[in-house]
Amino acid sequence: MFPRLNAQIPEYLVAQLKGFRKHARGETDARSYMWAIASQLDDATIQSLADYFSHQEATGRSG
């Protein structure tokens, strides 16, 4: 249910956050959580988040 954001490529993260902001992602969890959160993010903040998470070390799968 909770995606791993670390070590993703920045372009992917930017596209996903902008998709949430535009309500283009319609999954139940997206509507419940991410639409409201992403609506508060401007392009510079989205890019900063993408840059931050893309530089984090990848984690392995658990479970």
C-alpha positions, 0 to 999 in steps of 0.5 A, a space after each residue: 500500500 505504501 510505495 518505496 520512494 527512495 532511489 526512484 528516478 526523479 522524472 518518475 516521482 515528478 510525474 506521479 506527484 503531478 498526476 496526483 495534483 491534477 487528480 489524474 490518479 484515481 485509485 481509492 488511496 490516491 483520492 483519500 490521501 494524495 490528492 489533498 496533499 499534492 494539491 498543496 505542492 508547487 512545481 519547485 517543491 515537487 522537484 525538490 521532493 523528487 531530487 531528495 528521494 531519488 538520492 536516498 539509498 534503495 531499501 530491500 523488500 521486507 516480508 
